[in-house]
Every structure is written in structure tokens, then in C-alpha cells.
Amino acid sequence: MFFMIILLYKEEYYEDLLNSLVESGINDSFVIEGQTINQAVNINLPIFSGLKYRFKDSERYSKIIFSTIKDKNQFDYFINVFKDYKIDLNKEEVIRIYILKLDSVFGKDEEFKIE
């Protein structure tokens, strides 16, 4: 079992990302809106607002998606489906995906039991 964290920086790919997750059977997900630390500093600390031009991600949109994945094959299938939308996953300013192997999961049904 794996835990996937997706940071999506381009709003125009949000629907494609959701479609890819659903088509891959990755339904145990949570979506939250976020901002980079640079955005938070620019918005909440006015003293730094004059430095906004220095931050390359000052206008960055972001969605954060947390998902559990049954196995590596499901993740590979998801990546292939997502690539079908012609999205360059290697561009840092588009998306970032983290995959973590889980040791234990509590509060889930038998399907998520780790062996």
C-alpha cells in the first residue's frame, strides 16, 4: 500500500487529474486548496509584498490531493492515463507527485490491510 501526495500547480489540468484518478480506481482521495510559502508571505506579511517579483511562484495556483493506492501497478496505470492528456509530468511548475510506502493503516476496511 502507498500514500500519494499530488501538488498540482496549474488549474487547467485539474479536471484531467481528477478523471485520471477515477479511471485508475483511486477513489480514496482528499482534495484541499493550498498556497506556497511565498504566496503566504506576500499576502500576510505586507513588508515583503514589494519582493513579490522575486518569487517565480508568486501567482501559483495549487491543489493538494492525498490518496491511498493499493499497489505500484495502480500508480503506474494512473501515470499512464494522466500522460494521455499530453501533460508533461517532468515540468516542475506543473505538478509534483510524492509516493510513500505505508507501513500501517488503521481505520480502513480489509481491502486496505497491509501484509
Backbone as a chain_set.jsonl record, in Angstrom:
{"seq": "MFFMIILLYKEEYYEDLLNSLVESGINDSFVIEGQTINQAVNINLPIFSGLKYRFKDSERYSKIIFSTIKDKNQFDYFINVFKDYKIDLNKEEVIRIYILKLDSVFGKDEEFKIE", "coords": {"N": [[0.84, -1.171, 0.0], [0.419, 2.268, -0.717], [0.915, 5.771, -0.149], [-0.099, 8.653, -1.708], [0.855, 11.896, -2.581], [-0.15, 14.697, -4.23], [0.794, 17.647, -5.739], [-0.659, 20.057, -7.45], [-0.028, 22.523, -9.715], [-1.094, 23.911, -11.824], [-4.103, 25.076, -12.775], [-5.583, 24.452, -15.065], [-5.22, 21.75, -15.514], [-6.621, 20.365, -13.644], [-9.18, 19.045, -13.92], [-8.462, 16.998, -15.712], [-6.666, 15.616, -14.116], [-8.353, 14.714, -12.017], [-10.085, 13.052, -13.515], [-8.222, 11.128, -14.345], [-7.476, 9.978, -11.911], [-9.933, 8.819, -11.063], [-10.454, 7.056, -13.22], [-8.373, 5.322, -12.804], [-9.13, 4.006, -10.572], [-8.563, 5.13, -8.161], [-9.977, 6.202, -5.612], [-10.078, 6.842, -2.985], [-9.509, 9.569, -1.89], [-8.508, 12.907, -0.968], [-9.046, 16.334, -1.474], [-7.538, 19.444, -1.229], [-7.223, 23.006, -1.113], [-4.363, 25.008, -1.602], [-1.485, 27.069, -0.839], [1.7, 28.381, -1.728], [4.586, 28.926, 0.356], [5.7, 31.323, -0.331], [3.537, 32.72, -1.442], [1.941, 32.964, 0.844], [3.558, 34.562, 2.468], [3.694, 36.907, 0.904], [1.004, 37.701, 0.957], [0.245, 37.786, 3.675], [2.235, 39.105, 5.108], [2.829, 42.173, 4.803], [5.168, 43.655, 4.619], [6.86, 42.272, 2.985], [5.699, 42.395, 0.514], [6.659, 43.992, -1.531], [8.672, 42.503, -2.602], [7.59, 40.68, -4.257], [7.965, 40.244, -7.022], [10.286, 38.775, -7.113], [9.788, 36.126, -6.565], [9.291, 33.194, -8.242], [6.974, 31.706, -8.166], [4.871, 33.312, -7.394], [2.3, 33.736, -8.331], [1.136, 31.31, -8.193], [-1.223, 28.782, -8.513], [-2.676, 26.215, -6.531], [-3.538, 22.871, -5.845], [-3.931, 20.306, -3.534], [-3.712, 16.901, -3.326], [-4.466, 14.043, -1.567], [-4.016, 10.588, -1.488], [-4.715, 7.081, -1.123], [-3.127, 4.202, -2.386], [-3.436, 1.017, -3.784], [-1.379, -0.662, -4.904], [1.81, -0.646, -6.668], [1.308, -1.043, -9.37], [-1.215, 0.092, -9.776], [-0.59, 2.766, -9.395], [1.219, 3.159, -11.552], [-0.545, 2.745, -13.684], [-2.26, 4.924, -13.306], [-0.45, 7.067, -13.826], [0.103, 6.6, -16.541], [-2.455, 6.995, -17.668], [-2.835, 9.681, -17.011], [-0.748, 10.848, -18.464], [-1.745, 10.495, -21.014], [-3.241, 12.724, -21.452], [-1.509, 14.474, -22.465], [0.239, 15.895, -20.78], [3.098, 17.287, -19.43], [4.838, 15.695, -17.14], [7.299, 16.12, -16.082], [7.864, 18.763, -15.822], [8.559, 21.118, -13.474], [6.919, 23.252, -12.66], [4.338, 22.439, -13.129], [3.276, 20.038, -11.903], [3.754, 18.06, -8.961], [4.521, 14.935, -7.63], [4.407, 12.763, -4.928], [5.243, 9.6, -3.654], [4.696, 7.385, -1.095], [5.62, 4.563, 0.726], [3.506, 2.661, 2.732], [3.469, 1.617, 6.099], [1.634, 0.909, 8.02], [-1.94, 0.943, 8.327], [-4.74, 2.285, 9.837], [-8.189, 2.101, 10.706], [-9.395, 1.491, 8.309], [-11.088, -0.592, 5.882], [-10.868, -4.172, 5.175], [-9.777, -4.296, 2.608], [-7.706, -2.517, 2.55], [-5.765, -3.596, 4.082], [-2.494, -4.095, 5.198], [0.075, -6.246, 4.329]], "CA": [[0.0, 0.0, 0.0], [1.17, 3.506, -0.85], [0.242, 7.043, 0.072], [0.322, 9.565, -2.766], [0.606, 13.317, -2.386], [-0.033, 15.394, -5.507], [0.726, 19.1, -5.711], [-0.982, 20.499, -8.796], [0.233, 23.964, -9.791], [-1.773, 24.504, -12.98], [-5.54, 24.829, -12.658], [-6.143, 23.894, -16.299], [-5.064, 20.29, -15.524], [-7.349, 19.797, -12.506], [-10.19, 18.09, -14.375], [-7.739, 15.849, -16.266], [-6.119, 14.88, -12.979], [-9.461, 14.008, -11.362], [-10.503, 11.969, -14.413], [-7.188, 10.096, -14.304], [-7.588, 9.281, -10.625], [-11.142, 7.992, -11.071], [-10.264, 5.968, -14.178], [-7.392, 4.391, -12.239], [-9.693, 3.377, -9.381], [-8.025, 5.793, -6.969], [-11.141, 6.946, -5.145], [-9.891, 7.191, -1.577], [-8.688, 10.773, -2.017], [-8.958, 14.178, -0.409], [-8.531, 17.484, -2.209], [-7.554, 20.701, -0.498], [-6.569, 24.111, -1.81], [-3.207, 25.449, -0.852], [-0.649, 28.124, -1.367], [3.107, 28.222, -1.403], [5.027, 29.802, 1.442], [5.909, 32.654, -0.906], [2.227, 33.373, -1.522], [1.515, 33.291, 2.203], [4.358, 35.701, 2.917], [3.267, 38.097, 0.159], [-0.352, 38.093, 1.343], [0.072, 38.0, 5.111], [3.281, 39.953, 5.667], [2.924, 43.264, 3.823], [6.536, 44.16, 4.497], [7.511, 41.544, 1.899], [4.925, 42.492, -0.727], [7.499, 44.611, -2.547], [9.59, 41.495, -3.152], [6.768, 39.709, -4.977], [8.537, 39.955, -8.326], [11.429, 37.863, -6.98], [9.347, 34.75, -6.395], [8.77, 32.679, -9.512], [5.659, 31.092, -7.975], [4.016, 34.252, -6.667], [0.934, 33.633, -8.846], [0.902, 29.88, -8.31], [-2.444, 28.08, -8.087], [-2.298, 24.881, -6.088], [-4.45, 21.904, -5.235], [-3.182, 19.22, -2.907], [-4.542, 15.703, -3.316], [-3.927, 12.926, -0.8], [-4.687, 9.351, -1.896], [-4.093, 5.792, -0.865], [-3.02, 3.391, -3.596], [-3.287, -0.395, -3.413], [-0.072, -1.207, -5.281], [2.575, 0.132, -7.645], [0.648, -1.159, -10.678], [-2.284, 1.087, -9.828], [0.075, 4.056, -9.592], [1.728, 3.195, -12.926], [-1.701, 2.917, -14.556], [-2.67, 6.325, -13.141], [0.508, 7.92, -14.534], [-0.112, 6.419, -17.978], [-3.715, 7.662, -18.026], [-2.604, 11.121, -16.906], [0.111, 11.229, -19.595], [-2.575, 10.514, -22.221], [-3.747, 14.084, -21.606], [-0.383, 15.246, -23.022], [0.752, 16.785, -19.739], [4.498, 16.992, -19.144], [4.992, 15.476, -15.704], [8.658, 16.463, -15.67], [7.96, 20.198, -15.608], [8.399, 21.408, -12.048], [5.867, 24.219, -12.392], [3.04, 21.857, -13.464], [2.806, 19.066, -10.907], [4.751, 17.297, -8.211], [3.864, 13.758, -7.053], [5.201, 12.005, -3.96], [4.702, 8.278, -3.333], [5.283, 6.877, 0.148], [5.19, 3.21, 1.089], [2.894, 2.66, 4.061], [3.793, 0.516, 6.993], [0.406, 0.537, 8.718], [-3.139, 1.757, 8.101], [-5.77, 1.993, 10.815], [-9.462, 2.719, 10.4], [-9.805, 1.152, 6.949], [-11.617, -1.947, 5.763], [-9.9, -5.227, 4.854], [-9.147, -4.024, 1.316], [-6.506, -1.715, 2.778], [-4.897, -4.268, 5.031], [-1.104, -4.216, 4.744], [0.626, -7.566, 4.694]], "C": [[0.886, 1.235, 0.0], [0.275, 4.701, -0.528], [0.789, 8.02, -0.953], [-0.086, 10.99, -2.402], [0.855, 13.992, -3.728], [-0.171, 16.889, -5.248], [0.518, 19.546, -7.146], [-0.888, 22.017, -8.844], [-0.478, 24.663, -10.944], [-3.245, 24.107, -12.963], [-6.131, 24.16, -13.897], [-6.026, 22.372, -16.381], [-5.882, 19.597, -14.437], [-8.369, 18.743, -12.932], [-9.537, 16.832, -14.949], [-7.169, 14.977, -15.152], [-7.209, 14.082, -12.278], [-9.946, 12.839, -12.209], [-9.507, 10.822, -14.376], [-7.251, 9.296, -13.009], [-8.779, 8.326, -10.621], [-10.984, 6.811, -12.02], [-9.301, 4.911, -13.657], [-7.911, 3.68, -10.996], [-9.157, 3.955, -8.087], [-9.11, 6.745, -6.467], [-11.039, 7.386, -3.694], [-8.97, 8.404, -1.511], [-9.346, 11.961, -1.33], [-8.294, 15.294, -1.189], [-8.637, 18.712, -1.324], [-6.872, 21.769, -1.359], [-5.428, 24.592, -0.945], [-2.513, 26.621, -1.497], [0.785, 27.86, -0.952], [3.46, 29.161, -0.253], [5.245, 31.219, 0.92], [4.597, 33.417, -1.041], [1.776, 33.822, -0.146], [2.274, 34.505, 2.728], [3.896, 36.973, 2.226], [1.908, 38.608, 0.61], [-0.419, 38.533, 2.801], [1.123, 38.892, 5.768], [3.564, 41.099, 4.692], [4.336, 43.806, 3.628], [7.275, 43.498, 3.332], [6.806, 41.707, 0.552], [5.72, 43.137, -1.856], [8.452, 43.638, -3.205], [8.874, 40.484, -4.02], [7.382, 39.306, -6.316], [9.681, 38.946, -8.257], [11.018, 36.389, -6.939], [8.723, 34.234, -7.671], [7.375, 32.083, -9.364], [4.681, 32.031, -7.273], [2.561, 34.198, -7.13], [0.464, 32.178, -8.876], [-0.412, 29.436, -7.691], [-1.987, 26.752, -7.508], [-3.475, 24.128, -5.487], [-3.555, 20.806, -4.675], [-4.132, 18.041, -2.786], [-3.8, 14.614, -2.561], [-4.713, 11.682, -1.182], [-3.956, 8.142, -1.355], [-4.17, 4.98, -2.152], [-2.722, 1.956, -3.173], [-1.891, -0.937, -3.694], [0.575, -0.337, -6.348], [1.946, 0.068, -9.032], [-0.466, -0.137, -10.833], [-1.695, 2.487, -10.043], [0.579, 4.194, -11.03], [0.596, 3.403, -13.928], [-2.193, 4.361, -14.507], [-1.753, 7.259, -13.932], [0.311, 7.811, -16.039], [-1.398, 7.099, -18.453], [-3.507, 9.169, -18.022], [-1.744, 11.626, -18.068], [-0.675, 11.27, -20.902], [-3.178, 11.895, -22.483], [-2.656, 15.034, -22.113], [0.139, 16.3, -22.04], [2.17, 16.35, -19.405], [4.697, 16.906, -17.631], [6.378, 15.852, -15.19], [8.855, 17.958, -15.456], [7.623, 20.517, -14.156], [7.222, 22.331, -11.755], [4.469, 23.693, -12.703], [2.503, 21.004, -12.326], [4.005, 18.465, -10.179], [3.996, 16.157, -7.529], [4.847, 13.04, -6.143], [4.491, 10.679, -3.702], [5.452, 7.757, -2.11], [4.742, 5.483, 0.426], [4.682, 3.246, 2.527], [3.276, 1.414, 4.843], [2.528, 0.001, 7.672], [-0.716, 1.482, 8.314], [-4.179, 1.32, 9.119], [-7.053, 2.699, 10.401], [-9.94, 2.483, 8.979], [-10.316, -0.279, 6.932], [-10.52, -2.918, 5.322], [-9.149, -4.988, 3.544], [-7.807, -3.293, 1.488], [-5.549, -2.344, 3.79], [-3.499, -4.437, 4.429], [-0.545, -5.534, 5.233], [2.121, -7.51, 4.79]], "O": [[1.949, 1.26, 0.62], [-0.95, 4.634, -0.626], [2.002, 8.199, -1.059], [-1.211, 11.247, -1.975], [1.94, 13.873, -4.297], [-1.129, 17.338, -4.618], [1.424, 19.425, -7.972], [-1.583, 22.714, -8.105], [-0.461, 25.892, -11.024], [-3.582, 22.934, -13.119], [-7.079, 23.382, -13.787], [-6.669, 21.758, -17.232], [-5.842, 18.372, -14.32], [-8.41, 17.657, -12.354], [-10.006, 15.722, -14.699], [-7.189, 13.749, -15.241], [-7.018, 12.904, -11.975], [-10.191, 11.753, -11.684], [-9.909, 9.658, -14.377], [-7.097, 8.075, -13.019], [-8.654, 7.167, -10.226], [-11.339, 5.685, -11.67], [-9.399, 3.74, -14.025], [-7.212, 2.843, -10.424], [-9.283, 3.338, -7.03], [-9.158, 7.918, -6.839], [-11.828, 8.21, -3.232], [-7.804, 8.293, -1.129], [-10.561, 12.009, -1.142], [-7.113, 15.208, -1.526], [-9.686, 18.988, -0.742], [-6.05, 21.459, -2.221], [-5.51, 24.586, 0.283], [-2.907, 27.097, -2.561], [1.044, 27.196, 0.053], [2.706, 30.081, 0.061], [5.007, 32.195, 1.632], [4.546, 34.62, -0.784], [1.281, 34.938, 0.015], [1.685, 35.379, 3.364], [3.724, 38.005, 2.874], [1.681, 39.817, 0.644], [-1.061, 39.532, 3.126], [0.91, 39.381, 6.878], [4.453, 40.988, 3.847], [4.651, 44.357, 2.573], [8.197, 44.081, 2.761], [7.291, 41.191, -0.455], [5.469, 42.848, -3.026], [8.989, 43.931, -4.273], [9.489, 39.521, -4.477], [7.318, 38.136, -6.697], [10.005, 38.322, -9.268], [11.822, 35.51, -7.248], [7.724, 34.783, -8.137], [6.658, 31.967, -10.358], [3.748, 31.564, -6.619], [1.67, 34.584, -6.374], [-0.527, 31.869, -9.538], [-0.681, 29.677, -6.514], [-0.982, 26.21, -7.966], [-4.282, 24.674, -4.734], [-2.549, 20.435, -5.28], [-5.218, 18.159, -2.219], [-2.652, 14.299, -2.871], [-5.944, 11.709, -1.2], [-2.742, 8.167, -1.152], [-5.143, 5.06, -2.902], [-1.871, 1.71, -2.318], [-1.286, -1.588, -2.842], [-0.043, 0.594, -6.865], [2.042, 1.03, -9.794], [-0.639, 0.437, -11.908], [-2.252, 3.291, -10.791], [0.385, 5.236, -11.655], [0.747, 4.141, -14.902], [-2.504, 4.952, -15.541], [-2.235, 8.149, -14.633], [0.348, 8.821, -16.741], [-1.42, 7.709, -19.522], [-3.958, 9.859, -18.936], [-1.988, 12.711, -18.595], [-0.306, 12.011, -21.814], [-3.578, 12.198, -23.607], [-2.859, 16.246, -22.18], [0.436, 17.433, -22.417], [2.414, 15.175, -19.128], [4.721, 17.922, -16.937], [6.599, 15.893, -13.98], [9.901, 18.38, -14.962], [6.528, 20.215, -13.679], [6.59, 22.206, -10.706], [3.498, 24.435, -12.556], [1.394, 21.232, -11.843], [5.109, 18.379, -10.716], [2.95, 16.383, -6.919], [5.975, 12.747, -6.537], [3.27, 10.647, -3.55], [6.682, 7.697, -2.096], [3.533, 5.258, 0.366], [5.335, 3.786, 3.42], [3.385, 0.315, 4.299], [2.372, -1.203, 7.873], [-0.488, 2.651, 8.004], [-4.468, 0.131, 9.252], [-7.007, 3.778, 9.809], [-10.809, 3.208, 8.494], [-10.029, -1.073, 7.828], [-9.374, -2.515, 5.121], [-8.01, -5.43, 3.392], [-6.897, -3.44, 0.671], [-4.636, -1.685, 4.287], [-3.354, -4.87, 3.287], [-0.676, -5.888, 6.405], [2.759, -8.52, 5.085]]}, "num_chains": 1, "name": "protein.A"}
